[in-house]
Amino acid sequence: MKLVDVCEFYTESGGGVRTYIHQKLAASALAGIDCTILAPGPEDRIEPREGGRVQYLKSPRHFIDARYHVFKDSSPVFAALDAIDPDVVEGSSAWRGGELAAAWPGPAARAFFIHQDPVAVYGHTILGRVMSFDAVDRLAGGLWRHLSRLAARYDVSVVSGEWLADRLARMGLPKPFAAPFGIEKSVFSPRFRDEALRLDMLRQGGCDDPDGLLLIAVSRYHPEKRIGMLIDAFEAVRAERPAALWVIGHGPIRRWVEGRARRAAGVHLSGPIWDRQKLAATLASADVFLHGGAAETFGLAVAEGLASGLPLIVPDLGGASDLAGPGYAISYRAGNGAACADAMRAFLARDRAALRASAIADGAAKLREPKAHFDDLFALYARLPRRTALQA
């Protein structure tokens, strides 16, 4: 099988999409699939990878986040697809990339991979402070209709969880095929916990008390992740108990996040950690994973924390909420800083060792490996018939 992912939001300095694409290429190599990631970039370039390649097409920079580029003209995308002649084309963006993957006149089967809930990312983030999320969903009727029309141009839609399939179905999309993501448990594991590293992380966060609470967040610096809200909530709790907050990541609002962190005692910004083994040890050595984003379709970073044995403090909506369980997670009302602070206090009132044991026994155990996701996905694609010229 030849597979092309028209992946509009891929960059080597990215977050969850980058992690997923690396997994896809590795899984393609094992499955004997020739996989091309067709991505906008600063220049035309092909990078061979195990399992296939990343093919960049010269495209304009994204107007918000300069790490990314955006597709513009259809002709380079169509020419690349013509040359590859794939069996299956994925459109993994609700915007220009998804439109181009659907519009290409070739005979390949089409799969719309919904990596983002745009109403939650933009509408809930911007308007959620002044109206309920349900009201935002109703207000975004035009965007839901756009998504439904785009999905209808594909042979199947794919999402990373049953909860998201149900949400999209309620909003008018044909119920997509759910293929939950997987986590590399050989990389992320509680066995990498390092007590000396934990003490060092506490000290870097300005906490000299070995019994202080070490919270960790892995997050792109973007408004949807609500990092400012997390810092506000942390400050309220740190005023009452010794604690430190580590934030791993970077993104388009980096300068704002850095400024906010400088005004808050106890917050350490590590920047991104690209070394997976170092990231795994850092995660496993914290006490709890803290998350602010309520628009995740799955929550790979949250799942990596859970696989590392960390209990969770997460919002009550989105993919992070779907990963939560009563024995190891405390949920709070999405977007509400006071509720987030109360969730931290509730965590402090519980037995940390019991929470961690439940995270390992119940939370991490229910996560599956990436191979299971790609087995489901590739089996689905193998069942999709190529289109006739008339259909294309």
C-alpha positions as CSV (number, residue, x, y, z in Angstrom):
1,M,0.0,0.0,0.0
2,K,1.2,3.5,-0.8
3,L,-0.2,6.0,1.7
4,V,0.1,9.8,1.6
5,D,-0.7,12.0,4.6
6,V,-1.3,15.6,3.4
7,C,-0.3,17.0,6.8
8,E,-0.6,20.7,6.9
9,F,0.6,21.1,10.5
10,Y,3.8,19.1,10.6
11,T,7.1,20.5,11.6
12,E,10.1,19.0,13.3
13,S,9.8,21.5,16.1
14,G,6.1,20.6,16.7
15,G,4.4,18.7,19.5
16,G,1.8,16.0,19.3
17,V,1.5,15.9,15.5
18,R,5.3,15.5,15.2
19,T,5.2,12.6,17.7
20,Y,2.3,11.0,15.8
21,I,4.0,11.3,12.4
22,H,7.2,9.7,13.7
23,Q,5.1,6.8,15.0
24,K,3.3,6.5,11.7
25,L,6.5,6.3,9.7
26,A,7.9,3.7,12.1
27,A,4.6,1.7,11.9
28,S,4.6,1.9,8.1
29,A,8.1,0.4,8.0
30,L,6.9,-2.6,10.1
31,A,3.8,-3.0,8.1
32,G,5.5,-2.8,4.7
33,I,3.6,0.4,3.8
34,D,5.2,3.1,1.7
35,C,4.3,6.3,3.6
36,T,4.8,9.9,2.4
37,I,4.2,12.8,4.7
38,L,3.3,15.7,2.4
39,A,3.9,18.9,4.4
40,P,4.3,22.6,3.6
41,G,7.8,23.9,4.3
42,P,10.3,26.7,3.6
43,E,11.6,24.9,0.4
44,D,11.0,21.9,-1.8
45,R,12.8,19.1,-0.1
46,I,12.5,15.3,0.4
47,E,13.8,13.7,3.6
48,P,14.0,9.9,3.4
49,R,12.8,8.2,6.6
50,E,12.4,4.6,7.7
51,G,8.9,3.7,6.4
52,G,8.9,6.4,3.7
53,R,9.7,10.0,3.6
54,V,8.7,13.6,4.5
55,Q,8.2,15.6,1.4
56,Y,8.1,19.4,1.9
57,L,6.5,21.7,-0.6
58,K,7.6,25.3,-0.6
59,S,4.8,27.3,1.0
60,P,4.2,30.6,2.9
61,R,4.8,30.8,6.6
62,H,1.9,30.5,9.0
63,F,0.8,34.1,10.0
64,I,0.6,33.2,13.7
65,D,3.3,30.5,14.3
66,A,6.4,30.9,12.2
67,R,7.5,27.3,12.9
68,Y,4.7,26.2,10.5
69,H,4.0,26.8,6.8
70,V,0.6,26.6,5.1
71,F,-0.5,25.2,1.7
72,K,-1.6,27.8,-0.8
73,D,-1.6,26.7,-4.4
74,S,-3.1,23.4,-5.4
75,S,-0.8,22.6,-8.3
76,P,2.3,21.5,-6.3
77,V,0.2,19.3,-4.1
78,F,-1.6,17.7,-7.0
79,A,1.7,17.3,-8.9
80,A,3.2,15.5,-5.9
81,L,0.2,13.2,-5.5
82,D,0.2,12.5,-9.3
83,A,3.8,11.4,-9.1
84,I,3.3,9.2,-6.1
85,D,0.0,7.6,-7.3
86,P,-1.0,6.5,-3.8
87,D,-3.6,4.0,-2.8
88,V,-4.9,6.1,0.1
89,V,-4.7,9.8,0.7
90,E,-5.2,11.2,4.2
91,G,-6.3,14.8,4.7
92,S,-5.3,15.6,8.3
93,S,-6.4,19.3,8.4
94,A,-9.9,20.9,8.5
95,W,-8.4,23.8,6.5
96,R,-6.5,24.2,3.2
97,G,-4.7,20.9,3.4
98,G,-7.9,19.0,4.0
99,E,-9.6,20.8,1.1
100,L,-6.7,19.9,-1.3
101,A,-6.5,16.3,-0.3
102,A,-10.3,16.0,-1.0
103,A,-10.1,17.9,-4.3
104,W,-7.2,16.0,-5.9
105,P,-8.7,14.3,-8.9
106,G,-6.7,11.1,-8.6
107,P,-8.3,7.7,-7.9
108,A,-6.9,7.0,-4.4
109,A,-9.3,6.3,-1.5
110,R,-9.6,9.3,0.9
111,A,-9.5,9.3,4.7
112,F,-10.2,12.5,6.7
113,F,-8.1,12.3,9.9
114,I,-9.6,14.8,12.3
115,H,-6.6,15.8,14.5
116,Q,-8.2,18.9,15.8
117,D,-11.6,20.1,17.2
118,P,-11.4,23.6,15.8
119,V,-14.6,24.8,17.6
120,A,-13.0,23.8,21.0
121,V,-9.5,25.1,20.1
122,Y,-10.7,28.6,19.0
123,G,-14.3,29.0,20.0
124,H,-14.1,27.6,23.5
125,T,-10.8,29.3,24.2
126,I,-11.8,32.7,23.0
127,L,-15.5,32.8,23.9
128,G,-15.6,30.3,26.8
129,R,-15.0,33.1,29.3
130,V,-18.3,34.8,28.5
131,M,-20.6,32.0,27.5
132,S,-21.0,28.2,28.1
133,F,-19.1,25.8,25.8
134,D,-22.5,24.4,24.7
135,A,-23.5,27.9,23.6
136,V,-20.3,28.3,21.7
137,D,-21.0,25.0,19.9
138,R,-24.4,26.3,18.9
139,L,-22.9,29.7,17.8
140,A,-20.4,27.8,15.6
141,G,-23.0,26.3,13.3
142,G,-21.3,27.5,10.2
143,L,-18.0,25.9,11.2
144,W,-19.8,22.6,12.0
145,R,-21.4,22.7,8.6
146,H,-18.0,23.3,6.9
147,L,-16.6,20.2,8.7
148,S,-19.6,18.1,7.7
149,R,-19.4,19.1,4.1
150,L,-15.6,18.4,4.1
151,A,-16.0,15.0,5.7
152,A,-18.7,14.1,3.1
153,R,-16.0,14.4,0.4
154,Y,-14.0,11.6,2.0
155,D,-14.6,7.9,2.1
156,V,-14.2,7.7,5.9
157,S,-13.4,10.0,8.8
158,V,-11.0,8.9,11.6
159,V,-10.6,10.2,15.1
160,S,-8.5,9.2,18.1
161,G,-11.3,8.3,20.5
162,E,-14.9,7.1,20.9
163,W,-15.8,10.2,22.9
164,L,-14.7,12.5,20.0
165,A,-16.6,10.3,17.5
166,D,-19.7,10.8,19.7
167,R,-19.2,14.6,20.0
168,L,-18.7,15.0,16.2
169,A,-21.8,12.9,15.6
170,R,-23.9,15.1,17.9
171,M,-22.7,18.1,15.9
172,G,-23.8,16.6,12.6
173,L,-20.8,14.7,11.2
174,P,-21.2,11.1,10.2
175,K,-19.9,9.1,13.1
176,P,-16.2,8.6,12.4
177,F,-14.1,5.5,12.8
178,A,-12.4,5.6,16.2
179,A,-8.8,4.4,16.5
180,P,-7.4,5.5,19.9
181,F,-3.7,6.5,19.8
182,G,-1.0,4.5,21.5
183,I,2.0,5.3,23.8
184,E,5.5,3.9,23.6
185,K,5.5,2.2,27.0
186,S,9.1,1.1,26.5
187,V,10.0,4.8,26.4
188,F,7.6,6.2,29.0
189,S,7.5,4.2,32.2
190,P,7.5,4.6,36.0
191,R,10.7,2.7,36.1
192,F,12.6,5.8,35.0
193,R,11.7,7.7,38.1
194,D,14.8,9.3,39.7
195,E,14.5,10.7,43.2
196,A,17.7,12.7,42.8
197,L,16.4,14.2,39.6
198,R,13.1,15.0,41.4
199,L,14.9,17.0,44.2
200,D,16.9,18.8,41.5
201,M,13.7,19.7,39.7
202,L,12.2,21.0,42.9
203,R,15.2,23.2,43.6
204,Q,15.1,24.6,40.0
205,G,11.5,25.5,40.8
206,G,12.7,27.3,43.9
207,C,11.5,24.7,46.4
208,D,14.0,23.3,48.9
209,D,11.5,21.1,50.7
210,P,11.9,17.5,49.6
211,D,8.2,16.9,50.5
212,G,7.1,19.8,48.3
213,L,4.7,19.1,45.4
214,L,6.4,18.8,42.0
215,L,3.9,19.5,39.2
216,I,4.8,19.1,35.6
217,A,3.1,20.3,32.4
218,V,4.1,19.5,28.8
219,S,2.4,21.9,26.6
220,R,2.7,23.9,23.4
221,Y,2.7,27.6,24.2
222,H,-0.7,28.5,22.7
223,P,-3.8,30.1,24.2
224,E,-5.8,26.9,23.9
225,K,-3.4,25.3,26.5
226,R,-4.3,28.0,29.1
227,I,-0.8,28.1,30.6
228,G,-1.5,31.5,32.2
229,M,-4.5,29.9,34.0
230,L,-2.3,27.1,35.3
231,I,0.3,29.5,36.6
232,D,-2.4,31.6,38.3
233,A,-3.8,28.5,40.0
234,F,-0.4,27.3,41.0
235,E,0.5,30.6,42.6
236,A,-2.6,30.4,44.8
237,V,-1.6,26.9,46.0
238,R,2.1,27.7,46.4
239,A,1.2,30.5,48.8
240,E,-0.2,27.8,51.0
241,R,2.2,24.8,50.5
242,P,5.7,24.2,49.2
243,A,5.5,23.4,45.5
244,A,7.2,23.8,42.2
245,L,5.8,23.8,38.6
246,W,7.8,22.7,35.6
247,V,6.5,23.6,32.2
248,I,8.1,21.8,29.2
249,G,7.4,23.2,25.7
250,H,7.5,26.2,23.4
251,G,5.2,27.9,20.9
252,P,3.9,31.1,19.4
253,I,3.2,32.9,22.7
254,R,6.6,32.0,24.2
255,R,7.5,35.6,25.2
256,W,4.2,36.0,26.9
257,V,4.6,32.7,28.8
258,E,8.2,33.7,29.8
259,G,7.0,37.1,31.1
260,R,4.2,35.5,33.1
261,A,6.5,32.9,34.6
262,R,9.0,35.5,35.6
263,R,6.3,37.2,37.7
264,A,5.5,33.9,39.5
265,A,7.7,32.3,42.0
266,G,8.2,28.6,41.7
267,V,7.7,28.2,38.0
268,H,10.5,26.7,35.9
269,L,10.3,26.8,32.1
270,S,12.6,24.1,30.7
271,G,11.9,24.8,27.0
272,P,11.3,21.7,24.8
273,I,13.0,18.5,25.7
274,W,13.6,16.6,22.4
275,D,15.5,13.7,23.8
276,R,12.8,11.1,24.5
277,Q,14.8,9.3,27.2
278,K,15.4,12.6,29.1
279,L,11.8,13.6,28.7
280,A,10.7,10.2,30.0
281,A,12.9,10.5,33.1
282,T,11.8,14.0,33.7
283,L,8.1,13.0,33.6
284,A,8.5,9.9,35.7
285,S,10.3,12.0,38.4
286,A,7.5,14.5,38.9
287,D,4.6,14.0,41.4
288,V,1.6,14.9,39.2
289,F,0.8,15.9,35.6
290,L,-1.0,19.2,35.3
291,H,-2.9,20.1,32.1
292,G,-4.9,23.1,31.0
293,G,-6.0,22.3,27.4
294,A,-9.6,21.2,27.1
295,A,-9.5,20.9,23.3
296,E,-7.3,17.8,22.9
297,T,-8.5,15.2,20.6
298,F,-6.5,12.6,22.5
299,G,-3.8,14.2,24.6
300,L,-0.5,12.4,23.8
301,A,1.5,14.4,26.3
302,V,-1.0,13.7,29.0
303,A,-0.9,10.0,28.1
304,E,2.9,10.0,28.2
305,G,2.7,11.4,31.7
306,L,0.2,8.7,32.7
307,A,2.3,6.0,31.2
308,S,5.2,7.4,33.3
309,G,3.2,6.7,36.4
310,L,1.9,10.2,37.1
311,P,-1.5,11.0,38.5
312,L,-3.4,13.7,36.6
313,I,-5.0,17.1,37.3
314,V,-6.9,17.8,34.1
315,P,-10.0,19.7,32.8
316,D,-13.3,18.0,32.6
317,L,-13.5,18.3,28.8
318,G,-11.5,17.0,25.8
319,G,-9.1,14.1,25.4
320,A,-7.3,14.7,28.7
321,S,-10.6,14.2,30.5
322,D,-11.1,11.0,28.6
323,L,-7.8,9.7,30.0
324,A,-8.8,10.5,33.6
325,G,-9.9,7.9,36.1
326,P,-11.3,8.2,39.7
327,G,-8.4,6.5,41.4
328,Y,-5.6,8.6,39.9
329,A,-7.0,11.8,38.4
330,I,-8.7,14.9,39.7
331,S,-10.8,16.9,37.2
332,Y,-11.7,20.6,37.3
333,R,-14.1,22.8,35.4
334,A,-12.4,23.6,32.1
335,G,-11.1,27.1,31.8
336,N,-11.6,27.9,35.5
337,G,-8.5,28.9,37.4
338,A,-10.1,28.8,40.8
339,A,-11.4,25.3,40.1
340,C,-7.9,24.2,38.9
341,A,-6.4,25.5,42.2
342,D,-9.0,23.6,44.2
343,A,-8.1,20.5,42.2
344,M,-4.5,20.9,43.3
345,R,-5.6,21.3,46.9
346,A,-7.7,18.1,46.6
347,F,-4.7,16.3,45.2
348,L,-2.6,17.5,48.2
349,A,-5.3,16.2,50.6
350,R,-5.0,12.6,49.1
351,D,-2.4,9.9,49.5
352,R,0.2,10.6,46.8
353,A,1.5,7.0,46.9
354,A,-2.0,5.6,46.4
355,L,-2.7,8.0,43.6
356,R,0.6,7.0,41.9
357,A,-0.1,3.3,42.4
358,S,-3.5,3.7,40.8
359,A,-2.0,5.7,37.9
360,I,0.3,2.7,37.2
361,A,-2.1,-0.1,37.9
362,D,-5.3,1.4,36.3
363,G,-4.3,4.4,34.2
364,A,-1.1,3.3,32.4
365,A,-2.4,-0.2,32.1
366,K,-5.4,0.9,29.9
367,L,-3.2,2.7,27.5
368,R,-2.3,0.8,24.4
369,E,0.8,0.7,22.2
370,P,1.1,2.7,18.9
371,K,1.1,-0.6,17.0
372,A,-2.5,-1.3,18.1
373,H,-3.6,2.1,16.7
374,F,-1.8,1.6,13.4
375,D,-3.0,-2.0,13.1
376,D,-6.6,-0.7,13.2
377,L,-5.8,2.2,10.9
378,F,-4.0,0.3,8.2
379,A,-6.6,-2.5,8.3
380,L,-9.3,0.1,7.7
381,Y,-7.3,1.7,4.8
382,A,-6.8,-1.7,3.2
383,R,-10.6,-2.1,3.1
384,L,-11.1,1.2,1.3
385,P,-11.6,0.7,-2.5
386,R,-9.9,3.0,-4.9
387,R,-12.2,5.4,-6.7
388,T,-13.2,5.4,-10.3
389,A,-12.3,8.3,-12.5
390,L,-15.9,9.5,-12.2
391,Q,-15.8,9.4,-8.4
392,A,-12.5,11.2,-8.3
